[in-house]
Amino acid sequence: MAMMFRTARSAFRQARPLVSAVTSTPSRGYAQAAPAQEGDDPVKQIFLDETKKVKTVLEELKKVKIPLNPDDRPAMEAFTLQLREIKHKAGIPTFIEKVDDLLSSAFEDADTLREYLLETKKIRTIVGIDQDEDIDAILLGTLDQVEKQLGRTLKTSDEQGLSVYDSELDKKFAEHDLEMIDEEHLEDTVDYEETVDTVEAMREAAYEAVKQAKSREGLEDVQVTDEELGKAPPGV
């Protein structure tokens, strides 16, 4: 539930023009795609940029020892940190950055705050954030209250109206004793789960490759451990 509170409320603050600390076009700490030159095919440029990122990740992975036991938490946590550094070097945004970008774009595209709030519900579904009808009731109920108070539909360009809505939302969150999620903890949790999924897929692929090699070479009786697979050179 806390994850959704952070997404719905903090993202609204993040996209709101009145907030100067974090604007609707946030400055990222990861590498940006190179701007397309005049006459360049933008789709081709995006493809080349993404290909470059993938190649960077693959090259960097060759330099680290990949654990193959997803149940080894210390090893998974260490590998998670390594993957985070590799992705940062490759210019791949974090989960939080991706969600914030989606929400920022949704705010920029919406004409009214109601349109934006309804779109954030769709975004939560897309990114796999658990739904909670209570938070939607609070967000939309507060909007109904503010629009009735102001006597107008709340536009995303209405800075004064958005300020009133934000203040009322603060009161509602205080009444319901809702807290913002620790963003760093959320990032750690998402990264760890992604690492475990990645390692499980790599482990299955590694064992399948070994199985095929053993069958091809007539070495079915040879046993290979996770540790040995982790030391094996790429392509084995």
Secondary structure, DSSP 8 states (H G I E B T S, - for coil): -HHHHIIIIIHHHHH-TT-SSS-SS---SS-------TT--HHHHHHHHHHHHHHHHHHHHTTS-----TT-HHHHHHHHHHHHHHHHHHT---HHHHHHHHHHHHHHH-SBHHHHHHHHHHHHHHTT----HHHHHHHHHHHHHHHHHHTS--BTT-HHHHHHHHHHHHHHHHHTT-----HHHHHHHHHHHHHHHHHHHHHHHHHHHHHHHHHHHT-TT----HHHHHHS-TT-
